[in-house]
């Protein structure tokens, strides 16, 4: 592709830009996106260098969609005004990104535009990442996997692509394949935090908690340049491994204080991203009856959550916020948040309502759980609840699993021990080395007066002593 003013980006695709500095800033943005960096604002420098560049303007619009929506109209208009002069690659990115930031966004249409873009321009890993995030919020890891497999032949030794291959494999339960892909990504770049994250997922799922902690803590020095989400999320995984591996609760407390909450001290921290991982950890702690150790920290967090600035950004965050507000007695504020979620659900298209239905039911149930209305919550969830069917709230299987634990506890607390133990038994078949599942099973058997409770108790003591000291 030639022509005056046409330069080439990191993928080798043509960009109509008036300066090398503009393209350099675009390439720096690519690196920040793929590495989960905290300097994605570098894309604004591309616009400063060339306010007419279609690619720079539309990528900046996507970045500012959540950071500063007030600037969107001018950036989109600037891109549109030079659209005819744009290269075919720029036009494809413009169309795909525009579909994502549209007021009447259609997720399936946005996916199809990204699929076409990646068919024509398979080396564009940032568009792959953007499409995979879309699939994540659609609850469709199958589509996400299809996309990365589609572009893999053109990116066999590329940095970051194998971490992107590993994640949908994880979500589809293909742990061996996910581990293989993540190891390949880690071999290419041992500071690829997404490949590190995938390897931790595998170890955690297989109940190799000590190994997961040792691996992640060894990797942790490389997380400093990461976004608030990625930094605190990787530490969230470490904290969960300590928690699941029956380590002293002070280990979990230390991670919360020094690696999750402490992130808020950084001037460029994104509070909503920190709150998501803080709440995700506190709900786990609550389910395991250790919340008394964290009560003061929960109070501080709840004070922040009453500020509506972090509402309606992420469904997952909203659900966790509902629990924290309700559990802490802020019922009127929790009711306001839940009413807002119902209002947003009612304004969705019928198609989107159909796949968000499980999400709004889970929100209602978690609100009820937080305020101690267990029977009401169980009625909302129904007899065949499986949190893995709620991916559309924007949560991984690992993040969703706490809602399965909540369901087990509500069943046990409302006299439905038989139902609970049957469900827990199925879960144990997948994660036999998870002490907490055996604790719940022991509790269920005791409630039912089964002698097997004694055998489980002995097994549990041996299992717990084998993990952390």
C-alpha positions as CSV (number, residue, x, y, z in Angstrom):
1,X,0.0,0.0,0.0
2,X,1.6,3.3,-1.0
3,X,0.7,6.9,-1.5
4,X,1.8,10.1,0.1
5,X,1.0,10.2,3.8
6,X,0.5,6.5,4.1
7,X,2.7,5.0,6.9
8,X,2.7,1.5,8.4
9,X,1.8,0.5,11.9
10,X,3.3,-2.4,14.0
11,X,1.2,-4.9,12.2
12,X,2.4,-3.7,8.8
13,X,-1.0,-2.2,7.9
14,X,-1.3,1.1,6.1
15,X,-2.3,4.2,8.1
16,X,-3.0,7.6,6.5
17,X,-1.0,9.8,8.9
18,X,0.9,13.0,8.5
19,X,3.7,12.2,11.0
20,X,5.8,9.3,12.2
21,X,5.1,10.4,15.8
22,X,1.4,9.8,15.3
23,X,2.0,6.1,14.2
24,X,4.6,5.7,17.0
25,X,1.9,6.7,19.6
26,X,-0.6,4.3,18.0
27,X,2.0,1.5,18.3
28,X,2.7,2.4,21.9
29,X,-1.1,2.2,22.5
30,X,-1.1,-1.3,21.0
31,X,1.6,-2.3,23.4
32,X,-0.3,-0.9,26.4
33,X,-3.5,-2.7,25.4
34,X,-1.9,-6.1,25.0
35,X,0.2,-5.8,28.1
36,X,-2.7,-4.5,30.2
37,X,-0.6,-1.4,30.8
38,X,-1.8,1.7,32.7
39,X,-0.7,4.2,30.0
40,X,-3.3,3.6,27.4
41,X,-3.9,7.3,27.3
42,X,-0.9,7.4,25.0
43,X,-3.4,7.1,22.2
44,X,-4.4,10.8,22.8
45,X,-0.8,11.7,21.8
46,X,-1.5,10.2,18.4
47,X,-4.4,12.6,17.9
48,X,-2.2,15.5,19.1
49,X,0.3,14.7,16.4
50,X,-2.3,14.3,13.7
51,X,-5.8,15.4,14.4
52,X,-6.9,14.2,10.9
53,X,-5.8,10.5,11.3
54,X,-8.9,8.3,11.2
55,X,-7.2,5.5,13.1
56,X,-5.9,7.7,15.9
57,X,-9.3,9.4,16.3
58,X,-11.4,6.2,16.5
59,X,-9.0,4.4,18.8
60,X,-8.9,7.5,21.1
61,X,-12.7,7.5,21.0
62,X,-12.7,3.9,22.2
63,X,-10.3,4.7,25.0
64,X,-12.3,7.7,26.1
65,X,-15.6,5.9,25.9
66,X,-15.3,5.0,29.6
67,X,-12.6,7.5,30.7
68,X,-14.2,10.7,29.4
69,X,-17.3,10.2,27.2
70,X,-17.8,14.0,26.7
71,X,-14.9,14.0,24.2
72,X,-16.4,11.2,22.0
73,X,-18.4,13.3,19.6
74,X,-15.5,15.5,18.4
75,X,-13.2,12.5,17.9
76,X,-15.8,10.5,16.0
77,X,-16.6,13.5,13.9
78,X,-12.9,14.1,13.1
79,X,-12.6,10.4,12.0
80,X,-15.8,10.6,9.9
81,X,-14.6,13.9,8.2
82,X,-11.5,12.1,6.8
83,X,-13.0,8.7,6.3
84,X,-12.8,8.8,2.5
85,X,-9.0,9.4,2.7
86,X,-8.5,6.5,5.1
87,X,-6.8,3.2,4.2
88,X,-8.9,0.0,3.9
89,X,-7.5,-1.1,7.3
90,X,-8.4,2.2,9.0
91,X,-12.0,2.0,7.6
92,X,-12.3,-1.6,8.9
93,X,-11.2,-0.5,12.4
94,X,-13.4,2.5,12.3
95,X,-16.5,0.4,11.4
96,X,-15.7,-2.2,14.1
97,X,-15.0,0.3,16.9
98,X,-18.0,2.5,16.0
99,X,-20.3,-0.4,16.4
100,X,-18.9,-0.9,20.0
101,X,-19.4,2.7,21.1
102,X,-22.7,3.3,19.4
103,X,-25.6,4.3,21.7
104,X,-27.8,1.5,20.3
105,X,-25.0,-1.1,20.3
106,X,-25.8,-4.5,18.9
107,X,-23.2,-7.0,20.3
108,X,-23.7,-9.6,17.6
109,X,-23.3,-7.0,14.8
110,X,-20.2,-5.6,16.5
111,X,-18.8,-9.2,16.7
112,X,-19.5,-9.8,13.0
113,X,-17.6,-6.6,12.1
114,X,-14.6,-7.6,14.2
115,X,-14.7,-11.1,12.7
116,X,-14.6,-9.6,9.2
117,X,-11.8,-7.1,10.2
118,X,-9.7,-10.0,11.5
119,X,-10.3,-12.1,8.4
120,X,-8.9,-9.3,6.3
121,X,-6.3,-8.1,8.8
122,X,-5.3,-11.1,10.9
123,X,-2.2,-9.6,12.4
124,X,-4.2,-6.9,14.3
125,X,-4.0,-8.4,17.8
126,X,-5.5,-5.3,19.4
127,X,-8.7,-5.8,17.4
128,X,-8.5,-9.4,18.5
129,X,-8.3,-8.4,22.2
130,X,-11.1,-5.9,21.7
131,X,-13.3,-8.6,20.1
132,X,-12.4,-11.1,22.9
133,X,-13.5,-8.6,25.5
134,X,-16.8,-8.2,23.6
135,X,-17.2,-12.0,23.6
136,X,-16.5,-12.1,27.4
137,X,-19.4,-9.7,28.1
138,X,-21.6,-11.8,25.7
139,X,-20.8,-14.9,27.8
140,X,-19.4,-16.6,24.6
141,X,-16.0,-18.1,25.1
142,X,-16.7,-20.3,22.1
143,X,-16.8,-17.3,19.8
144,X,-13.7,-15.9,21.5
145,X,-11.8,-19.1,20.8
146,X,-12.9,-19.2,17.2
147,X,-11.5,-15.7,16.6
148,X,-8.1,-16.4,18.0
149,X,-7.9,-19.7,16.2
150,X,-8.8,-17.8,13.0
151,X,-5.8,-15.5,13.3
152,X,-3.3,-17.9,14.9
153,X,-1.8,-19.1,11.5
154,X,-0.6,-15.6,10.9
155,X,0.7,-15.0,14.4
156,X,2.5,-18.3,15.3
157,X,5.4,-16.7,17.3
158,X,3.8,-13.4,18.2
159,X,3.9,-11.9,21.7
160,X,0.6,-12.0,23.6
161,X,-1.4,-14.2,21.2
162,X,-1.1,-17.4,23.3
163,X,-2.4,-15.8,26.5
164,X,-5.4,-14.8,24.4
165,X,-5.7,-18.4,23.2
166,X,-5.5,-19.7,26.7
167,X,-8.3,-17.7,28.3
168,X,-11.3,-19.0,26.2
169,X,-9.9,-22.5,26.6
170,X,-10.0,-22.0,30.3
171,X,-13.6,-20.8,30.1
172,X,-14.5,-23.8,28.0
173,X,-13.0,-26.2,30.6
174,X,-10.2,-27.3,28.4
175,X,-7.6,-27.0,31.1
176,X,-4.8,-29.1,29.5
177,X,-5.0,-27.1,26.3
178,X,-5.2,-23.8,28.2
179,X,-2.0,-24.7,30.1
180,X,-0.2,-25.6,26.9
181,X,-1.1,-22.3,25.3
182,X,-0.3,-20.3,28.4
183,X,3.1,-22.0,28.7
184,X,3.9,-21.1,25.1
185,X,3.0,-17.5,25.7
186,X,5.1,-17.4,28.9
187,X,8.1,-18.9,26.9
188,X,7.8,-16.1,24.4
189,X,7.5,-13.4,27.1
190,X,7.7,-14.3,30.7
191,X,6.3,-10.9,31.6
192,X,3.0,-11.5,29.7
193,X,0.7,-11.0,32.6
194,X,-2.3,-12.6,30.8
195,X,-0.3,-15.8,30.2
196,X,0.8,-15.7,33.8
197,X,-2.8,-15.3,34.8
198,X,-3.9,-18.2,32.7
199,X,-1.3,-20.5,34.3
200,X,-2.4,-19.5,37.7
201,X,-6.0,-20.2,36.7
202,X,-5.0,-23.8,35.8
203,X,-3.1,-24.4,39.0
204,X,-5.9,-23.0,41.1
205,X,-8.6,-25.0,39.4
206,X,-6.5,-28.2,39.9
207,X,-6.0,-27.2,43.6
208,X,-2.2,-26.8,43.3
209,X,-2.5,-23.7,45.6
210,X,1.0,-23.6,46.9
211,X,2.5,-23.9,43.4
212,X,0.2,-21.2,42.1
213,X,1.2,-18.8,44.9
214,X,4.9,-19.5,44.4
215,X,4.6,-18.9,40.6
216,X,2.6,-15.7,40.9
217,X,4.6,-14.2,43.7
218,X,7.7,-14.8,41.6
219,X,6.0,-13.0,38.6
220,X,4.6,-10.2,40.7
221,X,7.5,-7.7,40.2
222,X,6.4,-7.5,36.5
223,X,2.9,-6.3,37.4
224,X,3.8,-2.8,38.5
225,X,3.2,-1.3,35.0
226,X,-0.2,-3.0,34.8
227,X,-3.6,-1.4,35.0
228,X,-5.4,-1.2,38.3
229,X,-7.5,-4.1,37.2
230,X,-4.8,-6.5,36.1
231,X,-2.5,-5.7,39.1
232,X,-5.2,-6.2,41.7
233,X,-6.8,-9.1,39.8
234,X,-3.5,-11.1,39.8
235,X,-3.1,-10.4,43.5
236,X,-6.8,-11.5,44.0
237,X,-5.8,-14.8,42.5
238,X,-2.9,-15.1,44.9
239,X,-5.2,-14.3,47.9
240,X,-7.7,-16.9,46.8
241,X,-5.0,-19.5,46.6
242,X,-4.0,-18.7,50.2
243,X,-7.7,-18.8,51.2
244,X,-8.5,-22.0,49.4
245,X,-5.2,-23.6,50.5
246,X,-6.2,-23.2,54.2
247,X,-3.4,-20.7,55.0
248,X,-3.6,-18.3,57.9
249,X,-6.1,-15.5,57.2
250,X,-3.4,-12.9,57.9
251,X,-1.9,-13.9,54.5
252,X,-5.1,-12.9,52.8
253,X,-5.4,-9.7,54.9
254,X,-1.8,-8.8,53.9
255,X,-2.6,-9.1,50.2
256,X,-5.8,-7.1,50.6
257,X,-4.0,-4.2,52.4
258,X,-0.7,-4.1,50.6
259,X,-1.5,-5.2,47.0
260,X,-5.2,-4.5,46.4
261,X,-6.4,-1.6,48.5
262,X,-2.9,0.1,48.4
263,X,-3.4,0.5,44.6
264,X,-5.8,3.3,45.3
265,X,-2.8,5.4,46.6
266,X,-1.4,5.6,43.0
267,X,-2.5,8.8,41.3
268,X,-3.5,7.0,38.1
269,X,-5.5,4.3,39.9
270,X,-9.0,3.4,38.5
271,X,-11.1,2.9,41.7
272,X,-13.8,0.8,40.0
273,X,-11.2,-1.8,38.9
274,X,-9.8,-2.0,42.5
275,X,-13.2,-2.3,44.1
276,X,-14.1,-5.2,41.8
277,X,-11.2,-7.3,43.1
278,X,-11.5,-6.0,46.7
279,X,-15.2,-7.0,46.8
280,X,-14.6,-10.3,45.0
281,X,-12.1,-11.2,47.8
282,X,-14.4,-10.0,50.6
283,X,-17.3,-12.0,49.4
284,X,-15.1,-15.1,49.4
285,X,-13.9,-14.3,52.9
286,X,-17.5,-13.8,54.0
287,X,-18.6,-17.1,52.6
288,X,-15.8,-18.8,54.6
289,X,-16.8,-17.1,57.9
290,X,-13.7,-14.9,58.2
291,X,-15.4,-11.5,57.5
292,X,-15.1,-10.4,61.1
293,X,-11.3,-10.0,60.4
294,X,-12.2,-7.6,57.6
295,X,-15.2,-5.8,59.1
296,X,-13.4,-2.4,59.3
297,X,-12.1,-2.7,55.8
298,X,-15.6,-3.6,54.5
299,X,-17.0,-0.5,56.2
300,X,-14.4,1.7,54.5
301,X,-15.2,0.1,51.2
302,X,-18.9,0.4,51.6
303,X,-18.5,4.2,52.3
304,X,-16.9,4.4,48.9
305,X,-19.6,2.3,47.2
306,X,-22.4,4.6,48.3
307,X,-20.9,7.1,45.8
308,X,-22.6,6.3,42.6
309,X,-19.6,7.1,40.4
310,X,-18.8,3.4,40.2
311,X,-22.3,2.2,39.6
312,X,-23.4,0.8,36.2
313,X,-19.9,0.4,34.9
314,X,-19.8,-3.4,35.2
315,X,-22.6,-5.8,36.0
316,X,-20.2,-7.9,38.0
317,X,-19.2,-5.0,40.1
318,X,-22.8,-3.9,40.6
319,X,-23.7,-7.4,41.9
320,X,-20.8,-7.4,44.3
321,X,-21.8,-3.9,45.4
322,X,-25.3,-5.0,46.0
323,X,-24.1,-7.7,48.3
324,X,-21.8,-5.3,50.3
325,X,-24.4,-2.6,50.7
326,X,-27.2,-5.0,51.7
327,X,-24.9,-7.0,54.1
328,X,-23.7,-3.7,55.7
329,X,-27.3,-2.5,56.3
330,X,-27.3,0.2,53.6
331,X,-30.6,-1.2,52.4
332,X,-32.1,1.9,50.9
333,X,-28.9,2.6,48.8
334,X,-28.8,-1.1,47.8
335,X,-32.5,-0.9,46.7
336,X,-31.6,2.2,44.6
337,X,-28.8,0.3,42.9
338,X,-31.0,-2.7,42.2
339,X,-33.8,-0.5,40.9
340,X,-31.3,1.1,38.5
341,X,-30.2,-2.3,37.3
342,X,-33.8,-3.4,36.6
343,X,-34.4,-0.1,34.8
344,X,-31.4,-0.7,32.5
345,X,-32.5,-4.3,31.9
346,X,-36.0,-3.1,30.9
347,X,-34.5,-0.7,28.3
348,X,-32.4,-3.5,26.6
349,X,-33.5,-5.0,23.3
350,X,-35.5,-8.2,23.5
351,X,-32.5,-10.1,22.2
352,X,-30.1,-8.7,24.8
353,X,-32.7,-9.2,27.6
354,X,-32.9,-12.9,26.7
355,X,-29.2,-13.4,27.4
356,X,-29.0,-11.0,30.4
357,X,-32.0,-12.7,32.1
358,X,-29.8,-14.9,34.3
359,X,-27.7,-11.9,35.2
360,X,-30.6,-9.8,36.6
361,X,-32.0,-12.8,38.5
362,X,-28.5,-13.3,40.1
363,X,-28.5,-9.6,41.0
364,X,-31.9,-10.0,42.8
365,X,-30.7,-13.2,44.6
366,X,-27.5,-11.6,45.8
367,X,-29.4,-8.6,47.1
368,X,-31.6,-11.0,49.0
369,X,-28.6,-13.0,50.2
370,X,-26.9,-9.9,51.5
371,X,-29.9,-9.0,53.6
372,X,-30.3,-12.5,54.9
373,X,-33.4,-13.5,52.9
374,X,-32.1,-16.9,51.9
375,X,-35.3,-18.7,51.0
376,X,-36.3,-15.8,48.8
377,X,-32.9,-15.8,47.1
378,X,-33.2,-19.6,46.5
379,X,-36.6,-19.2,45.0
380,X,-35.2,-16.6,42.6
381,X,-32.3,-18.8,41.5
382,X,-34.4,-21.9,41.1
383,X,-33.5,-25.5,41.8
384,X,-30.9,-26.0,39.1
385,X,-28.7,-23.0,39.6
386,X,-25.2,-23.0,38.1
387,X,-23.3,-19.7,38.3
388,X,-21.4,-20.7,35.1
389,X,-24.5,-19.8,33.2
390,X,-24.1,-16.2,34.3
391,X,-21.0,-15.3,32.3
392,X,-22.8,-12.4,30.7
393,X,-22.3,-10.3,33.9
394,X,-18.7,-10.1,32.8
395,X,-17.1,-12.7,35.0
396,X,-14.8,-15.7,34.5
397,X,-15.7,-19.1,35.9
398,X,-13.3,-18.5,38.8
399,X,-15.0,-15.2,39.6
400,X,-18.5,-16.8,39.3
401,X,-17.7,-19.7,41.5
402,X,-18.3,-17.8,44.7
403,X,-22.0,-17.5,43.7
404,X,-22.1,-21.3,43.5
405,X,-20.7,-21.3,47.1
406,X,-23.3,-18.8,48.2
407,X,-26.0,-21.1,46.7
408,X,-24.6,-24.1,48.6
409,X,-24.5,-22.2,51.9
410,X,-28.1,-21.0,51.5
411,X,-29.3,-24.5,50.8
412,X,-27.5,-25.8,53.9
413,X,-28.9,-22.9,56.0
414,X,-32.5,-23.5,54.9
415,X,-32.6,-27.2,55.7
416,X,-32.0,-28.4,52.1
417,X,-29.0,-30.5,53.0
418,X,-29.8,-33.3,50.6
419,X,-30.0,-31.0,47.6
420,X,-26.8,-29.2,48.8
421,X,-24.7,-32.3,49.2
422,X,-25.7,-33.6,45.8
423,X,-24.7,-30.4,44.2
424,X,-21.4,-30.2,46.2
425,X,-20.6,-33.8,45.3
426,X,-20.8,-32.9,41.6
427,X,-18.4,-30.0,42.2
428,X,-16.0,-32.1,44.2
429,X,-15.7,-34.5,41.2
430,X,-14.1,-31.5,39.3
431,X,-12.1,-30.1,42.2
432,X,-11.4,-32.9,44.6
433,X,-8.5,-31.1,46.3
434,X,-10.6,-28.0,47.4
435,X,-10.9,-28.2,51.2
436,X,-13.8,-25.7,51.4
437,X,-16.0,-28.0,49.3
438,X,-15.3,-30.9,51.7
439,X,-16.1,-28.6,54.6
440,X,-19.5,-27.9,53.1
441,X,-20.0,-31.5,52.4
442,X,-19.1,-32.4,56.0
443,X,-21.6,-29.8,57.2
444,X,-24.3,-31.3,55.0
445,X,-23.7,-34.8,56.1
446,X,-23.8,-33.7,59.8
447,X,-27.1,-32.0,59.2
448,X,-28.4,-35.2,57.6
449,X,-27.0,-37.4,60.5
450,X,-24.8,-39.4,58.1
451,X,-21.9,-41.3,59.6
452,X,-19.8,-40.4,56.5
453,X,-19.3,-37.0,58.1
454,X,-16.6,-38.5,60.4
455,X,-14.7,-39.9,57.4
456,X,-14.9,-36.6,55.6
457,X,-13.7,-34.8,58.8
458,X,-10.6,-37.0,58.9
459,X,-9.9,-36.5,55.2
460,X,-10.4,-32.8,55.6
461,X,-7.8,-32.5,58.5
462,X,-5.2,-34.4,56.4
463,X,-5.9,-32.2,53.3
464,X,-5.7,-29.0,55.2
465,X,-2.4,-29.9,56.9
466,X,-0.9,-30.7,53.5
467,X,-1.3,-27.1,52.2
468,X,0.1,-23.9,53.8
469,X,1.3,-23.7,57.3
